[in-house]
Amino acid sequence: MLFLYIWMYVQIILESLPVSSSGHVALVESILHYFHVPIILPFDIWKIDFLLHGPTIVILLIFFFNKWWKTFLKEPVAYSSLYKRSLWYHAAKTIFFVIIADGITFLFWLFQLMPSISLSLGFCITAMSLYVLRFLDGQKNFDWRYIHAIYLGLMQGCSLTSGISRFATTYTLGCFLGYKRQDSFALSFLIQMPLLCGAFFKAILALRNCSTLFKNILDFKLLFVILSATLISYVMLYSVDILIRKKKLWYLSWYMMLPIFLSVLV
């Protein structure tokens, strides 16, 4: 059960940080194997690992709703804005942008086109992506350039490899393309949202077809872990927003030295 709780905390909390949550889950598992710690689970968590995207979806909607509306729909967050033609025009362009980016990412997943690299190399790529933010400071507003959607989709597809942070690489690419830091931040999670929803729906179907898993998921301790991890994850996302505003997100590249060292060690 210990590994189950650790897995849940790592997966949910680190989704809000540009450090690769999947890479850290793999690292924790490797460390336990290295020290010959048995991994005992009440059920096969890998059948429903996408279920933990549910809390992430809720967090992102709460945190980014106003940012997404103002950044991509270009209108005040108000009921009256729904009657404006310009809002629906911008909404259509944004949806098309996201479809292009996520369509490319889906092809990477469908045909298993992700690069085959070691976990430590994946962490190194994440560290480098964060470090170059020190030298990037875009000033351009989001402008729906669809060639940029292709670039982001390719980057997001490559980031399906463990150790490579999707958030770090797509955010850095957005800054490299000239977008403002806050726009790149909002865009990085916007293009992730449909993928999270699709994966979560897939996990729900798996859960529905297995009554044993469903009963275990309703365990009080598991619900407490999920809720507490969700609250911490929101705080982490808020902290990341502060770092971005202060141009200090690249500081996390120094933290990446730790998982790089541990992944090489084990």
Rosetta blueprint (number, residue, H / E / L):
1 M L
2 L H
3 F H
4 L H
5 Y H
6 I H
7 W H
8 M H
9 Y H
10 V H
11 Q H
12 I H
13 I H
14 L H
15 E H
16 S H
17 L L
18 P L
19 V L
20 S L
21 S H
22 S H
23 G H
24 H H
25 V H
26 A H
27 L H
28 V H
29 E H
30 S H
31 I H
32 L H
33 H H
34 Y H
35 F L
36 H L
37 V L
38 P L
39 I L
40 I L
41 L L
42 P L
43 F L
44 D L
45 I H
46 W H
47 K H
48 I L
49 D H
50 F H
51 L H
52 L H
53 H H
54 G H
55 P H
56 T H
57 I H
58 V H
59 I H
60 L H
61 L H
62 I H
63 F H
64 F H
65 F H
66 N H
67 K H
68 W H
69 W H
70 K H
71 T H
72 F H
73 L L
74 K L
75 E L
76 P L
77 V L
78 A L
79 Y H
80 S H
81 S H
82 L H
83 Y H
84 K L
85 R H
86 S H
87 L H
88 W H
89 Y H
90 H H
91 A H
92 A H
93 K H
94 T H
95 I H
96 F H
97 F H
98 V H
99 I H
100 I H
101 A H
102 D H
103 G H
104 I H
105 T H
106 F H
107 L H
108 F H
109 W H
110 L H
111 F L
112 Q L
113 L L
114 M L
115 P L
116 S L
117 I L
118 S L
119 L H
120 S H
121 L H
122 G H
123 F H
124 C H
125 I H
126 T H
127 A H
128 M H
129 S H
130 L H
131 Y H
132 V H
133 L H
134 R H
135 F H
136 L L
137 D L
138 G L
139 Q L
140 K E
141 N L
142 F L
143 D L
144 W L
145 R L
146 Y H
147 I H
148 H H
149 A H
150 I H
151 Y H
152 L H
153 G H
154 L H
155 M H
156 Q H
157 G H
158 C H
159 S L
160 L L
161 T L
162 S L
163 G L
164 I L
165 S L
166 R H
167 F H
168 A H
169 T H
170 T H
171 Y H
172 T H
173 L H
174 G H
175 C H
176 F H
177 L L
178 G L
179 Y E
180 K L
181 R H
182 Q H
183 D H
184 S H
185 F H
186 A H
187 L H
188 S H
189 F H
190 L H
191 I L
192 Q L
193 M H
194 P H
195 L H
196 L H
197 C H
198 G H
199 A H
200 F H
201 F H
202 K H
203 A H
204 I H
205 L H
206 A H
207 L H
208 R H
209 N L
210 C L
211 S H
212 T H
213 L H
214 F H
215 K H
216 N H
217 I H
218 L L
219 D L
220 F H
221 K H
222 L H
223 L H
224 F H
225 V H
226 I H
227 L H
228 S H
229 A H
230 T H
231 L H
232 I H
233 S H
234 Y H
235 V H
236 M H
237 L H
238 Y H
239 S H
240 V H
241 D H
242 I H
243 L H
244 I H
245 R H
246 K L
247 K L
248 K L
249 L H
250 W H
251 Y H
252 L H
253 S H
254 W H
255 Y H
256 M L
257 M H
258 L H
259 P H
260 I H
261 F H
262 L H
263 S H
264 V H
265 L H
266 V L
